[in-house]
Amino acid sequence: MTTTLQPREQTVADLRPLFDAQRSAHLREGPPSIEVRKDRLNRLLAAVLGASDDLAEAMSADFGHRPLAFSLSADVVGAVDHIAHLKDSLENWMTPVVVAGSAEAGIPTEIDAVPLGVVGVVGPWNFPVSLVVHPAAEAIAAGNRVMIKFSDGGPRAGAVLSAAVSRYFDPSELVVVTGGLDVAAAFSSLPFGHLFFTGSPAVGTIVQRAAAENLTPVTLELGGKNPAVVAEDADIEEAARRIAGSRMSNGGQVCLCPDYVFVQASRVDELVAALTSSLIALHPHYSTDTAVTSIVDDRNFRRVTGLIADAVAKGARAVEAVPEDERALLPDPDTRRIAPTILLDVTDEMDVAGEEVFGPVLTVMPYSSMDEVIEYIATRPSPLVAYWYGDNSPSFRQFRSRTISGGISLNDFAVHAMLPDIPFGGVGRSGMGSYHGKAGFDTFSHHRAVASSEIPGGVVGMIGPPSMTAEAAADIRGRIAHAHSEVLREIGR
């Protein structure tokens, strides 16, 4: 890794001066032009790309081991197309929207997209670069200044990104804040125009509570127990291959990973066999495979192994999807590797039934009818994504209409999150609000109506004292009576 002078970690005392500098600059200079926004986006991209190798090596060191190619692919290269799309779309998004029919109504109206001022972005540790760069880019596109709070779970990568950004930006435009829990808590308490958080529901609750003190609007991108349903018409082998790959992405440490799989009771053994062979094919020498991402730290290693142990102690069966000669080597606390594990006979009293795993563990559950699947999912906290393997059949349409989730992906991993301008976000316990492309631009903007009056005599003439006569009241009461009779007719009363 290239040796560079890294900025020091910020303290709580540093935060308010950084915020005040950004807010003062925004108030002084006003909403930035399209040229300024594009320049800031270009500088952000230059900062990330110029530090790409250092960032990948830092992320690997923070995780214990993370393949460099995966970090470059998942955390760096996606910024290229993302920022290009923002720049290409800016002119259209910034143009005031004329409200259809408003001129004919005598009130010509346009809607402006107004920057909120200073936006705070709090990032997670699992994709520590991309999940702060992408929302920050959308906030910049919307004309805001941005403060990023980098996850304290990735101190090395945070130091690299902070240094890279400081080479291209004055802190009054964009700054990366590092530091521990005290800094994170103080950061969430700043009076931002908008606060964007990606992480766990537990921490999201704390962030929202802190933001509420300033009535700061928040977007919460959280996790959840994501289900996958293998339908009757699914190709079991292909579904198993894709579910296995999905579960093992980033060592299973992705908020979009499937946590449990429903399959017809008569095909459980077939699916487990296919999942096992697919997982072994992915990592035939799991304990030494350099393509494996480690569990991020000792605390999470103990948590995931504890979920497996708790389930087995309460009657679950665990299938370790590694070659038999590797089972004695795992789990390994030194490398923080846990064998890909399939759990069967899981019941609600087991911790794994309610807790998001964030590791290489997958629960398989039998079903006898689609109603059973729907009831199970619909009566639990809404997941960030639901997966369906099979055709777009009547069973799928029933599933789609009777469950709620942040998104649905059919026959593949997270495809609902791949296209620009498709709103991405959770619902209920899996989050609130959305971003990605235009949705992010809208999240970080205030949509302000600008209306003018061409009404003869104006609105005042319609509601002022001269119009409030007994005759006017009788006319209004007649309109109310007519509307009432119409709605009664429509509802059959």
C-alpha positions in Angstrom: 0.0 0.0 0.0 1.3 3.5 -0.9 2.3 5.5 2.1 0.5 8.8 2.4 0.0 11.3 5.1 -3.4 10.4 6.5 -5.7 12.9 8.2 -6.1 12.3 11.9 -9.4 10.9 13.3 -11.9 13.5 14.1 -13.1 14.1 17.6 -16.6 15.1 18.8 -15.3 18.7 19.1 -14.4 18.8 15.4 -17.9 18.0 14.1 -19.8 21.2 14.7 -17.1 23.5 13.1 -17.1 21.2 10.0 -20.9 21.3 9.8 -21.0 25.1 10.3 -18.4 25.6 7.6 -20.5 23.6 5.1 -23.7 25.3 6.0 -22.2 28.8 5.9 -20.7 28.1 2.5 -24.0 26.8 1.2 -25.9 29.8 2.4 -23.2 32.2 1.1 -22.9 30.6 -2.4 -26.5 29.3 -2.9 -27.5 26.3 -4.9 -24.6 25.3 -7.2 -24.9 25.4 -10.9 -24.9 22.2 -13.0 -21.2 22.9 -13.9 -20.2 23.0 -10.2 -22.2 19.8 -9.5 -20.6 17.9 -12.3 -17.1 19.1 -11.2 -17.7 17.9 -7.7 -18.9 14.5 -9.0 -15.8 14.3 -11.2 -13.6 15.1 -8.3 -15.3 12.5 -6.1 -14.8 9.9 -8.8 -11.1 10.9 -9.2 -10.6 10.5 -5.5 -12.1 7.0 -5.4 -10.4 5.7 -8.6 -7.1 7.2 -7.7 -7.0 5.4 -4.4 -8.6 2.2 -5.6 -5.7 -0.2 -4.9 -5.1 1.4 -1.5 -8.8 1.1 -0.7 -9.0 -2.5 -1.7 -5.9 -3.4 0.3 -7.2 -1.5 3.3 -10.6 -3.2 3.1 -8.9 -6.6 3.0 -6.9 -5.7 6.1 -10.0 -4.4 7.9 -11.9 -7.7 7.2 -8.9 -9.9 8.0 -9.1 -11.2 4.4 -11.2 -10.0 1.5 -10.4 -10.7 -2.1 -8.9 -7.6 -3.8 -10.9 -8.3 -7.0 -14.1 -8.4 -5.0 -13.4 -5.1 -3.3 -12.5 -3.4 -6.5 -15.6 -4.8 -8.2 -18.1 -4.3 -5.3 -16.8 -1.1 -3.7 -15.0 0.9 -6.4 -15.8 0.3 -10.1 -19.5 0.7 -9.7 -18.9 4.4 -9.0 -17.9 5.0 -12.6 -21.3 4.2 -14.2 -23.2 5.6 -11.3 -21.6 9.0 -11.5 -21.8 9.0 -15.3 -25.5 8.5 -15.1 -25.9 11.3 -12.5 -24.0 13.7 -14.7 -26.0 12.7 -17.8 -29.3 13.2 -16.0 -28.6 16.4 -14.1 -29.9 18.9 -16.6 -33.3 17.1 -16.8 -33.6 16.6 -13.1 -32.7 20.2 -12.2 -35.2 21.7 -14.7 -38.4 22.9 -12.9 -41.4 20.7 -13.5 -44.5 22.3 -15.0 -47.6 21.0 -13.2 -50.0 19.7 -15.9 -53.3 21.5 -15.9 -52.2 24.2 -13.5 -52.3 27.0 -16.1 -55.8 26.0 -17.2 -56.9 26.2 -13.5 -55.6 29.7 -13.4 -52.7 28.9 -11.1 -49.6 28.2 -13.3 -47.3 26.2 -11.1 -43.8 24.8 -11.3 -42.0 22.5 -8.9 -38.3 23.3 -8.1 -35.8 20.7 -6.8 -34.1 22.7 -4.0 -30.9 21.5 -2.3 -31.4 20.8 1.4 -28.0 22.3 2.4 -25.8 19.9 4.3 -26.4 16.1 4.1 -25.0 13.6 6.5 -24.2 10.0 5.3 -23.4 7.3 7.8 -22.0 4.2 6.3 -21.8 0.5 7.2 -18.7 -1.8 7.4 -19.8 -4.5 4.9 -19.4 -2.3 1.7 -17.7 0.6 3.4 -16.8 2.6 0.3 -19.6 2.1 -2.2 -22.3 2.6 0.4 -21.1 6.0 1.3 -19.9 7.1 -2.1 -23.1 6.3 -3.9 -25.5 8.3 -1.6 -22.9 11.1 -1.3 -22.8 11.4 -5.1 -26.6 11.6 -5.3 -26.6 14.3 -2.5 -23.9 16.2 -4.4 -25.9 15.9 -7.7 -28.9 17.4 -5.8 -26.7 20.4 -4.9 -25.8 19.6 -1.3 -22.6 19.6 0.7 -21.9 16.3 2.3 -20.3 15.0 5.5 -19.6 11.3 5.4 -19.2 9.3 8.7 -17.1 6.3 7.7 -17.8 3.1 9.6 -15.5 2.5 12.6 -15.5 -1.1 11.5 -13.2 -0.2 8.6 -10.6 2.2 10.1 -7.9 1.5 7.5 -10.3 2.1 4.5 -11.7 5.1 6.3 -8.3 6.7 6.6 -7.5 6.0 2.9 -10.8 7.5 1.7 -10.5 10.5 4.0 -7.1 11.2 2.6 -8.2 10.7 -1.0 -11.2 13.1 -0.6 -9.1 15.7 1.2 -6.8 15.9 -1.9 -9.7 16.9 -4.1 -12.1 18.8 -1.8 -12.1 21.6 0.7 -13.9 20.3 3.8 -16.6 23.0 3.2 -17.7 20.9 0.2 -17.2 17.3 1.2 -15.4 15.7 4.1 -15.0 12.1 5.4 -15.2 11.8 9.2 -13.6 8.9 11.0 -13.7 8.0 14.6 -15.5 5.7 17.1 -19.0 5.4 18.6 -18.8 8.8 20.4 -18.1 10.5 17.1 -20.9 8.6 15.4 -23.4 9.5 18.0 -22.5 13.2 17.9 -22.5 13.1 14.0 -26.1 11.8 14.0 -27.1 14.7 16.3 -26.0 17.4 13.9 -28.9 19.5 12.4 -28.5 18.1 8.8 -30.9 18.9 6.0 -31.1 15.1 5.6 -29.4 12.2 7.3 -28.8 9.0 5.4 -27.9 5.8 7.3 -27.0 2.3 6.2 -26.7 -0.4 8.8 -28.6 -2.6 11.3 -32.2 -1.9 12.5 -30.8 -1.6 16.1 -28.4 1.2 15.2 -30.9 2.7 12.9 -33.2 3.2 15.8 -30.5 5.1 17.7 -29.8 7.2 14.6 -33.4 8.1 14.1 -33.8 9.0 17.7 -30.8 11.4 17.6 -32.1 13.0 14.3 -35.5 13.5 15.8 -34.1 16.1 18.2 -33.5 18.4 15.2 -36.5 17.2 13.2 -34.0 16.0 10.7 -35.5 13.8 8.0 -33.8 10.4 7.7 -33.4 7.6 5.1 -32.7 4.3 6.8 -31.3 1.5 4.7 -31.5 -1.5 7.0 -31.4 -5.3 6.8 -33.8 -8.1 7.5 -34.5 -11.8 7.2 -34.7 -12.1 3.5 -36.7 -15.1 2.2 -36.3 -17.1 -0.9 -39.1 -19.2 -2.3 -38.4 -22.2 -4.6 -41.6 -22.7 -6.4 -43.1 -25.9 -7.7 -42.0 -25.2 -11.2 -38.4 -24.2 -10.3 -35.3 -25.8 -11.6 -33.9 -27.0 -8.3 -30.3 -27.4 -9.5 -30.2 -23.9 -11.0 -32.0 -22.3 -8.1 -29.6 -23.9 -5.6 -26.6 -22.7 -7.6 -27.8 -19.1 -7.5 -29.0 -19.2 -3.9 -25.7 -20.6 -2.8 -23.8 -17.9 -4.7 -26.1 -15.2 -3.2 -25.6 -16.5 0.3 -21.8 -16.5 0.0 -21.4 -13.0 -1.5 -18.9 -11.1 0.8 -18.9 -14.1 3.1 -22.6 -13.8 3.5 -22.2 -10.3 4.9 -24.7 -8.5 2.6 -28.0 -7.0 3.6 -29.5 -8.5 0.4 -28.4 -12.1 1.1 -31.2 -14.7 1.4 -31.5 -15.9 5.0 -33.9 -18.7 4.6 -35.4 -20.8 1.8 -38.8 -22.3 1.4 -39.1 -25.4 -0.7 -41.8 -28.0 -1.1 -41.6 -30.6 1.7 -41.2 -33.4 -0.8 -38.1 -31.7 -2.3 -36.2 -30.6 0.8 -33.6 -33.4 0.5 -33.1 -32.6 -3.2 -32.6 -28.9 -2.5 -30.2 -29.5 0.4 -28.1 -31.9 -1.8 -28.0 -29.3 -4.6 -27.1 -26.5 -2.2 -24.4 -28.6 -0.6 -22.8 -29.5 -3.9 -23.1 -25.9 -5.2 -21.4 -24.5 -2.0 -18.6 -27.0 -2.2 -18.1 -26.2 -5.9 -17.8 -22.5 -5.0 -15.1 -23.2 -2.5 -13.6 -26.7 -2.7 -10.8 -25.8 -0.3 -12.8 -23.5 1.9 -10.3 -23.2 4.8 -7.5 -21.9 2.5 -9.4 -20.5 -0.5 -8.3 -16.9 -1.1 -11.7 -16.1 -2.7 -13.4 -16.4 0.7 -14.1 -13.2 2.7 -13.6 -13.5 6.4 -16.2 -12.6 9.0 -15.3 -9.0 9.7 -14.3 -9.2 13.4 -14.2 -11.4 16.5 -17.6 -10.2 17.8 -19.4 -11.1 14.7 -17.5 -14.4 14.4 -18.7 -15.4 17.9 -22.3 -14.2 17.1 -22.6 -16.3 13.9 -21.1 -19.4 15.4 -23.4 -18.8 18.4 -26.4 -18.8 16.2 -25.5 -22.2 14.8 -24.7 -23.6 18.2 -28.0 -22.3 19.7 -30.0 -23.8 16.8 -28.3 -27.2 17.1 -28.7 -27.3 20.9 -32.4 -26.7 20.4 -32.9 -29.5 17.9 -31.8 -28.2 14.5 -29.7 -30.2 12.1 -26.6 -28.6 10.6 -25.1 -29.6 7.3 -21.6 -28.3 6.8 -21.1 -27.7 3.0 -17.4 -28.3 2.9 -15.4 -31.5 2.1 -15.3 -33.9 5.0 -11.5 -33.5 5.6 -12.1 -29.7 6.1 -14.8 -30.0 8.8 -12.3 -30.4 11.6 -10.6 -27.2 10.6 -13.7 -25.0 10.9 -14.8 -22.8 12.4 -11.4 -21.2 12.7 -11.3 -18.2 15.1 -7.8 -17.1 13.8 -9.0 -16.7 10.2 -12.6 -16.0 11.2 -13.9 -18.6 8.7 -17.1 -20.5 9.3 -18.1 -23.4 7.1 -21.1 -22.7 4.8 -23.8 -24.2 6.9 -27.4 -25.3 6.0 -29.8 -25.5 8.9 -32.9 -27.7 9.0 -35.7 -28.2 11.5 -35.4 -24.6 12.6 -38.1 -23.4 15.0 -39.1 -20.0 16.3 -37.5 -20.4 19.7 -34.1 -20.6 18.0 -32.2 -17.3 17.8 -31.4 -17.8 14.1 -35.1 -17.7 13.3 -35.4 -14.0 14.2 -31.9 -12.6 13.8 -30.3 -11.6 10.5 -27.3 -13.9 10.1 -24.8 -11.8 8.2 -22.6 -14.9 7.7 -22.4 -18.1 5.6 -25.5 -19.8 7.1 -28.8 -20.7 5.3 -32.0 -22.1 6.8 -34.1 -24.5 4.6 -37.8 -24.7 5.5 -40.5 -27.0 4.0 -43.9 -25.8 2.8 -47.0 -27.7 1.8 -49.0 -24.7 0.3 -48.3 -21.2 -0.8 -50.7 -19.9 1.8 -48.3 -21.3 4.4 -45.3 -19.5 2.9 -47.2 -16.2 2.6 -48.5 -16.3 6.2 -45.0 -17.0 7.6 -43.5 -14.0 5.7 -46.4 -11.6 6.0 -46.6 -12.0 9.8 -42.9 -11.2 10.4 -41.0 -7.9 10.0 -40.8 -6.9 6.3 -37.6 -8.0 4.6 -35.4 -5.8 2.5 -35.9 -8.2 -0.5 -37.8 -11.4 -1.2 -36.6 -13.9 -3.8 -38.7 -16.1 -6.0 -37.3 -19.0 -8.0 -39.7 -20.2 -10.6 -42.1 -18.8 -13.3 -44.2 -15.7 -13.1 -47.1 -17.9 -12.3 -50.4 -17.4 -10.5 -48.6 -18.6 -7.3 -46.0 -15.9 -7.8 -48.7 -13.2 -8.4 -50.4 -14.4 -5.2 -47.1 -14.1 -3.3 -46.4 -10.7 -4.8 -49.8 -9.3 -3.8 -50.0 -10.7 -0.3 -46.4 -10.0 1.0 -44.5 -6.8 1.5 -40.8 -6.3 1.1 -38.4 -3.6 0.0 -38.1 -5.3 -3.4 -38.6 -8.6 -5.2 -36.0 -10.4 -7.4 -36.9 -13.3 -9.6 -34.5 -16.1 -10.3 -31.3 -14.2 -9.5 -29.5 -12.2 -6.8 -30.5 -8.5 -6.1 -31.5 -7.8 -9.7 -34.1 -5.3 -8.5 -31.2 -3.1 -7.3 -29.1 -3.2 -10.5 -30.8 -0.6 -12.8 -30.4 3.2 -12.4 -33.4 5.2 -11.2 -35.2 2.2 -9.7 -35.9 3.2 -6.1 -34.0 1.0 -3.7 -35.0 0.8 0.0 -36.7 -1.1 2.7 -40.0 -1.0 4.4 -40.9 -1.2 8.0 -38.1 -2.8 10.0 -35.9 -3.1 6.8 -35.8 0.7 6.3 -37.6 3.8 5.2 -37.0 6.0 2.2 -35.1 5.1 -1.0 -32.2 6.2 -3.2 -30.4 5.1 -6.4 -30.3 7.6 -9.3 -33.4 9.8 -9.6 -34.8 8.4 -6.4 -31.6 9.6 -4.6 -31.7 13.0 -6.2 -35.3 13.4 -5.0 -34.4 12.2 -1.5 -31.8 14.8 -1.1 -34.0 17.6 -2.6 -36.9 19.7 -1.3 -39.6 19.8 -4.0 -41.0 23.3 -3.7 -44.1 24.5 -5.5 -43.9 27.9 -7.1 -47.4 29.0 -8.0 -48.8 32.3 -9.5 -52.4 33.4 -9.7 -54.3 34.3 -12.8 -57.7 34.0 -11.0 -59.9 37.0 -11.6 -60.1 38.8 -8.3 -57.7 36.3 -6.7 -58.2 33.7 -4.1 -58.8 36.5 -1.6 -61.9 37.4 -3.5 -63.2 33.9 -3.2 -62.8 33.5 0.5 -62.9 37.1 1.8 -65.8 38.5 3.8 -67.9 39.8 0.8 -68.2 36.2 -0.5 -69.3 34.7 2.8 -73.0 35.6 2.5 -76.0 33.4 3.3 -76.5 32.8 -0.4 -72.8 31.6 -0.7 -73.3 29.3 2.3 -76.5 27.8 0.7 -74.6 27.2 -2.5 -71.8 25.4 -0.7 -74.2 23.3 1.3 -75.9 22.3 -1.9 -72.6 21.1 -3.4 -71.9 19.1 -0.2 -75.3 17.5 -0.4 -74.8 16.5 -4.0 -71.3 15.1 -3.3 -72.7 13.1 -0.4 -75.5 11.6 -2.5 -73.1 10.6 -5.2 -70.7 8.8 -2.8 -73.7 7.0 -1.1 -74.8 5.9 -4.6 -71.3 4.5 -5.3 -71.2 2.5 -2.1 -74.7 1.2 -2.5 -76.2 3.0 0.5 
